[in-house]
Amino acid sequence: MAAGSHILKTFSLATTLRVVRLALSFVLTCALARYLGGSGFGQIAVAMAVVSVLSSIGELGFARYTVRELMKQGADQSAVLGITITARFIVSASLFAGLIAWIGWRKPEGTLLLVVYGLQLLTNPATEILSWLEAHGRVSQSVIAQFTGFIVSAACIAVGIWYRAPLWFFALTYALEGWIFISLCAFVFHRCGGSVRWGAFQFSRAFALVSRSWPELASQAALILLFRLDTMMIEWLRGTEEAGIYGAAVRVSEMAYFMPGILATLFLPRLMQDRQSTAERFEKSVVDYFSASVMLALAVAAGLLLLSPWMSVAFGSGFSRSSEMLRVHAWAFIPYAIGIARTQVLTVEDKLAANLPSVIVAVAVNATLNMLWIPAHGGVGAAWATLVSYTLAWVVWTYLSPWLRLNVSGLMTRAFMGLPRFTWLRMRSLLHS
């Protein structure tokens, strides 16, 4: 009961701050889109998409594995962080150098945007300390730190719009948010007794960790590519104007993407603990987790559907077609949330390799459908390609893959079938708490 109460309280704090952030971010995104227009907004969306793919590679798939290493009994936590942060920095710095070389060779549109966004590759390795905060039950501090960074960034965006700042300035405000977030988390980390032993880094130990985390690395890179491929392909096939219109729908739908992530973070300690208990107890926790994820996804999807008709009012008449794109993305949120839950379960089971085939197939399907549908239907075609590929990756493949079919599909089905009872029990619990 105490663990469940802690999860609810932390989720409540995170949700409250995120809802405030969502509201402010929506207003600022609308104002920014009106100021920049479809072309400018599209350039920002494409630059963010490219750098986010590189960032996912630079993470080396360590996030969940770092938490597991830190939570092991007798683990040398400062040495673990010294290894993971250094390894990530080496790879991220190499990726940044490669990005600069590619920019110098190809001279793409939005060069300065790519450079500014790319600077985060050099500081993102420090986010490994978030794993330490998570392992020590301090998720709420990281949520507050992230919110603080957002507030500063939001203020800068508002000032930039007011004074009609150039395009690169808004890329800098996004980077500023991340730097403030990392700095505040580092402050909490050191204040709570955390430390990093830089001298502990050894290539052999880093390679050993990567050899275990590569399924997560491959899955995350493929997943981010699945999320961002549509924006990059729209810019390639239909230009930055269409990419900007599509980007407006993406920005609105992704404002809700944090919720399954928070739920995953909060359920991980419980799942890991129950995994060491009886099989029956672990299966019940997994079913509860899937049920909570579906219930959350349905609520969020309904909210996005209600919001979709107002896109042209919020962003301007030039973004009227974003409404249909957002409606499709609302439905895509449901398999997305299920996929986050499935990934977390596979993390606990140390079977993340089972994720990779489904994501690779989904990327291939997404790219193929984009090629077929974007030239004729623009962003709407890309939105439908996203819905099909998400459903294939996170739901259909669970029943096709041999290991997933034997170990996960039954628990997922139990969650789907028992959703009404789960919803009623949780509502009654909240009413009596």
C-alpha positions, 0 to 999 in steps of 0.5 A, a space after each residue: 500500500 505504501 509503495 502504491 501511495 508513493 507512486 500515486 503521489 509522485 505521479 500526481 506531482 509529475 502530472 500536475 507540473 506537466 499539465 501546467 507545462 502542457 498548457 504553457 507549451 501549447 500557447 507558446 507553440 501556437 504563437 511561435 508557429 504564427 510568428 515563423 509560419 509553416 516554412 520556419 516552423 518546418 525548419 525547426 521540426 526537421 532540425 530537431 528530428 535529425 538531432 534527436 536521432 543522433 541523441 538516441 544513438 549517443 545514449 547507448 541504450 544505457 538509461 534502463 540498464 544504468 538504473 539496474 546496475 545502480 540498484 544491484 546490491 553492493 554496486 559501486 555507484 560512482 564507478 558505474 556513473 563514471 563508466 556510463 557518462 564517459 562512454 556516452 560523451 565519447 560517442 556523442 562527441 564523435 556524433 557531433 563532429 560527424 554532424 559538423 562534417 556533414 553540414 560542411 559537406 552538404 550545406 543543408 537548409 537550416 545549418 545554424 539550427 542543426 549546429 545549435 541543436 547539435 550542441 546538446 550532444 555534448 551535454 546529454 551524457 550528463 543525464 545519466 545522473 537521472 538514473 541515480 535519482 530514479 534508483 534512489 526514489 527521487 523522481 520528483 526532484 528531476 520532474 521539478 528540475 525539468 519544469 524549471 528549465 522549461 519555465 526559463 526556456 518559455 520566458 525566452 521564447 516569449 521574449 524572442 517572439 516579442 522582439 522578433 528574434 531570428 530562427 536560430 534563437 528559438 533553437 537556443 532556447 530549447 537547448 537552454 532548457 536542457 542545460 538548466 535541467 541537467 544543472 539542477 539535477 546535478 545539484 540535487 545529485 551532489 547534495 544527496 551524496 551522489 558522486 562520479 568516479 571518473 577514473 573508473 572508466 575502462 574501455 573493456 567495462 564500457 564495451 561489456 555494458 554496451 554488449 548488454 545494452 545494445 538491444 536497447 540502443 538499437 531499439 531506441 534508435 529505431 524507435 526515434 527514427 520511427 518517431 522522426 522519419 515522417 517529418 524528415 520524409 515530408 520535408 524531402 518529398 513535399 518541402 518545409 512548408 508541409 513539414 511545418 504543418 505536420 510539425 504543428 500536429 506532432 508538437 501537440 500530440 507529443 505534449 502528451 507523450 510524457 505520461 506513459 514515460 512517467 508511468 513507466 518510470 514509476 512502475 519500474 521499481 515495483 516490477 523489478 521487486 515483484 520479478 524477484 517474488 513469485 510468478 503470480 505476483 509479477 504477472 499481476 503487476 504486469 497486467 495492472 501496468 498494461 491496464 493502467 497504460 491503456 486507461 491512460 492512453 484512452 483518456 489522452 486520445 480522447 483529449 487530443 480528439 477534442 482538441 483537433 478541431 481547434 488547430 486552425 484557431 490556435 495556429 492560424 489558418 495556414 495550419 488548418 490541415 493540421 487538424 486531420 493529422 492530429 486526429 490520426 495521431 490521437 489514435 496512434 497514441 494508444 499503441 504508443 502507450 502500450 509499446 512503452 509498457 511492453 518495453 518496460 516489461 521486457 527491460 525487467 525480463 532482460 529481453 529487450 532484444 525481443 523489441 528490436 524486430 518489431 521496431 525494425 519492421 515498423 520503420 520499414 513499413 513506415 518508410 514504405 507507406 510514407 513513400 506511397 502516401 506523402 506525395 499524394 496526401 502530404 502530412 495526412 498520409 504520414 499520420 496514417 503511416 504512423 498509426 499503422 506502423 505503431 499498431 504493427 510494432 506494439 500490438 500486432 507483433 506481440 501476437 506474432 513474435 514467438 517469445 512475446 506470444 508465449 510470455 507477454 501476449 497473454 498478460 496483455 490480453 488479460 489487461 485488455 479484457 479486465 480493463 473495465 474492472 481495473 478502472 472501477 477498482 482504481 476509481 473506488 480506491 481513489 474515492 476512498 483514499 
